[in-house]
């Protein structure tokens, strides 16, 4: 998704992203928190970054190609 200038930076909603939906979050400067208009998730920048790191863990091998010798290690 392209950055549309909604806030300081556009972060993916961790709740939606875990369900394979790529939804940008909006930033509320009064409350100093990010929120998702699709699933009603709200959180601070730190909370959003921590949960997005969990999503990166899920897809860590997305670009790696495995051969038979790698499967024997598991």
JOLIN-V253257 format. One line per field, one symbol per residue. ss: DSSP state (H for helix, E for strand, C for the rest). phi: phi as a letter, one per 30 degrees, with the letter a starting at -180 (. if undefined). A space follows every 10 residues. Layout:
# JOLIN-V253257
ss = ???
phi = ???
This chain:
# JOLIN-V253257
ss = CCCCCCCCCC CECHHHHCCC CCCECEEECC CCEEECCCCC CEECHHHHHH HHHHHHHHCC CCCCCCCHHH HHHC
phi = .ddcidadbc cdddddddci cccdccccdd dhbcbcddci dbaddddddd ddddddddcd cdcccccddd dddd
